[in-house]
Amino acid sequence: MEKELHEQYEYARRRIKQKKRLYFHFVVFVLGSLLLFVAHNFLDSTVVSDWYLWIIIIWLFLFIMHFIKIFITDRFMNKDWEREQIDRLVALQKKKVDQLETQVSNDELKH
């Protein structure tokens, strides 16, 4: 029981740490985007007029990927999901082994 409680605590601690990093990433994204916008206006770049927008769009894409990982993927594919998948695969393997053993014993009885 104590091991299970410790695992739950560690899972909660890891999730909080992930969310904290996501929120920090969001704040850095907003501040960085503002900085790029201001830098673009002060530098008056003539080479590519919307260079800062490309950087912000790529950064936004990375932030969205981070968000999906934290709130969608990790929420559904956590330790419990992993255990269920392992148990299911072990049960399937055991069933196949039992079928093969039955088949081998039936073949031996025939000969």
Order of alpha helices (4+ residues) and beta strands (2+ residues): alpha-alpha-alpha
